[in-house]
């Protein structure tokens, strides 16, 4: 189901320059994210207590898992905002943002309220020494209070993407990261608060980011939203937003299940294989940061074209996005083939791990190409709000993944990597085949 189609076709400018203008800032924003965890670990590392380093590392894993599952707030908001922009509906642009903000507040407060249950389930699974667990729990019960503000930042970023203001989104993300780093240094080291300081710093930076984001969005509308509550809580539109976010959440959980399965199978192959796979997985994530930027451009331009009832612009957005995604994927794969060994040596000093990682480097180097279509079609489908189809196709791709792994078990870790590549290809191919069926429905 799309934005209410207009009779008239509104113009939407689409070009290589516009695609790159949206993609580049978001690529930089994605690349800045890993630096945040590195900075927190580095600051705690200066204290010299190994248990504190472990606590921050385990807590980061927990919050990455917990908060990543709510990334649908960004994606769903981006698609609906872009459609409202394409339709020239300023009132709906306001309403989409406020609906997303309401969902962020409600979901965030639910997470805060369930913190005891979450901790009871999560910490036994994480493991760790009593000293590590004690510090990790302290960190968790402080940072969990930032959930409503973290989710509000997702809504703000999604709205900015939908409006095509990705440079503003980049500056907000960098501002949050810089504030976190500076506060972490002051509180954890300067005041000697340790893990408590890092948790307070991260929470405070998310709160500041949400406050600045609200000011930025309000400024876009002249300092006030000026929209009746009845419009914000319009039942059909609110239900539609919930359904869209539900489908994206289920798709995200299925994707997470695929990566957890990959990690688990690697762990069963032994510590050396597990370590080698972990290093090589970073190569895929690096390529993913670049592909995500193009995917974001596809979200905005395809969503805007849907709202404008402009099929030529939609098809042009798809062509340009796929072209740049494939170009970046081939470039990243070539880089990994040529310099992957150097990257491996930089990331570990263990000779057995280096040798094992080199043994499977070719598979990791192929993942950007294998996943290029999947990344781009994710953006296309989110912009067009074809979320139910995206969810269903993810189920099919995951089934292919498990079937390939089962068939290729005799080949050990080679079979696991081949199954992963098959999973990425199945996602992109499935979405590509379904595209031809979905497109006519979007522009009847």
C-alpha angles and dihedrals in degrees: 000000000000138000109292100284117240123221092227123064112234121208120255119184113223125177142137089262093053093048091051092043089060097037100048099060092046091049089055090047091053092047091052092059098075089050089064095062090043091054093049091049092046093051093049089044089064089066089064098223112128093199091059091051089051092048093054091046094051092044090051090054091049095050093043088056095041099045097035089065088064094054087109087084089069097042098043092047092049094054096046093044092050090051092050089049092051091050091050090237106150093175092056091048088060093042095051091054094048092047089052090048092052091050090048092052095046095046092044093052090048090054091049090049092050096047093112093053092044092052092047091056101035106045097056087054093050095055122192137141121301090256092052093046093049092053093042092053090050090052092046097051091051100043095043088074089068092065097101090049094045090052090046088056088054089054092048093048092047091051092049091050091049090052091049093245096129094143089061088048090052092052091049092051092047090046091054091048094048092047090050093051095047094045090046091055093047098044103033098039108015096046095026096235093140115188090359088059094053092049093048091045093053092046093047092049091052090049091050091046092052091049093050091044092054090050091050093050093044090049089056088061095046097270098304138061097219097191129136117245089235089064093048092049096040100153102222093046094045091049089049092052091049091050092049092049091045092056093047090049092052090048090050093050090051090050090050090050089056092054094044089052090051091051093046094051090048090051091053089056091063140273095284093052091045091053093046092050091048091055093046091047088063088062090058091047090051091054089045092059090061094043090048089061091058090043089056090052089052090051093055100040097041092046092048091049091051091052091047092049086232110146096175090055091047092052091046090051090052093049096048094044093050091047094053092042092054091045092052092044093053090046093050092046092050090049092051093048091050102038104019093105091055091050091050092052090049093051098049140022094198110113095205091050091047091052093046093048092050089051090062099030094109091062093051090047090056095052096085091056092042091050100039096096093044093053094048096044089050088062092044093050093045092050091049090043091235087148099141090054091048090051093049093047090051089056090052092047092049090052089052089050094054092043092051091048091051092050094045098045092110088065094059116204090358088061092048092054092045090052090051091051089047089052092054092047092047091053094052095041093048093050091045093053093046091049092075091055096045099045098070090050091056092054107032 
